[in-house]
């Protein structure tokens, strides 16, 4: 995946941005950012993740992640073709002195971003295939106890998903300006030699009451799962996690990472 660019979407689930960042919500996502991979293992599938050396108030952000082929015309992105889907953790520092761009709080070098090792091949990216039929959920394991960090959500809980999300991302890549917490994206693609592949973190949901009141700590274990609702019961997912038996197959994706 060397010829890949990693992007994240800000404010795609209703209520997340206003709650987590105290920023006004829009009817569409607020913007996108580049995940700066200063280290070869910034994005890791490994069993551990690193707590940042600077800043604090670090939050879990479980997300659907999509691998897309990128098409170009006249120096701009003309198409994104979704190929595979997985789940990831877009860890975020909420409090970091002298940071004016959100990308500065989204990656901090080695092992600062989580992603699952297994991917689902994607069917056509439309609501019939990726709407209410797949759920995403996350838990924090602390001192042997499991706390639900985010409630179960589906793709259709987002402001934009499927073909509407793809159209919006293409436009944002080509036209987003350096304003507020955001930066221009297209110059980064040009600087990287027009990468062939986009790994897209599609946005994080709102938090549970526990998730709102608690930030991550060293020693916590982050558990994230996605599953087909007609094939897997959420109680079975919880039982699996409590027994530390993570599964990855065509009906369920899950992973755990300990914060060091």
Phi, psi and omega in degrees: 000029182293325181267054183230149170245141181251125179234152174235151180255136180253125172080040180267337173263132182302126175093346183292311187291319180293327179279314187278324186247355182056043181242143181300139180274154172239172177287340175240168177305153183283332181171183177230164180216156175272131172278106184286113182261074180291338178244149182300334181245037173301312176263119189233144171262003185290176186277352180233154178226152185256130173291139183297146179282339177235151179086178181201192183053061183270132183246147166287144172220086178290139185210152163287139180237133184238133174264124183236145166278139182255132172250145182235148169215129176053040174080005178235162177288126181250339181204151171229124183245103180299134182244317184214158179229143171214198178233153181209175178236108180273065180316140182223133170275120179277330184236107179218115183299141174064026175253119180253351178243139184295333179299334180290339182255008186251347178205138183225044176092213187303129174055051179248002179218130183261147175208146180285154183276339182253144182239149170268130170296141186262140167279187177304133186277078180228165187299328180298330181262331186223064178240253181271001188275348180237130179252153178232135182211156179218152178225154171246127175261118182227123180054038177083356179254142180260130176238131178286121183270323178226145180285164176298131177226163176237174178300325184285354173281351179280162176293319178227138173209168181058221189298330179291324177293316180299316179299318181294318181297317178302314181295319180294319178301316185282334192231352180300137182254166178279089182222138178057231182276002187251164182228166173290140184258319185304319178302330179290321176295320178297315180297330180272008177076033180055074181302151183275345190223140175244127170258112191249114170278118196269003176120148184255148180278180174289169180258157168289175177300318178296317181297326178291327186268350186229134172259166182289150178230154172301136183099341175294153171244128180265124178244127179228139180217147171229142185205153175282124188295331181277353183244337185227134176268139183298330177295326178291325176297314180298318178299318179299314182293317181300332180260011176053044179240074181290139180241152172218112180206195185281356178246345186209136170239139177202153174204160180226139176222133178268136182273123184251000000 
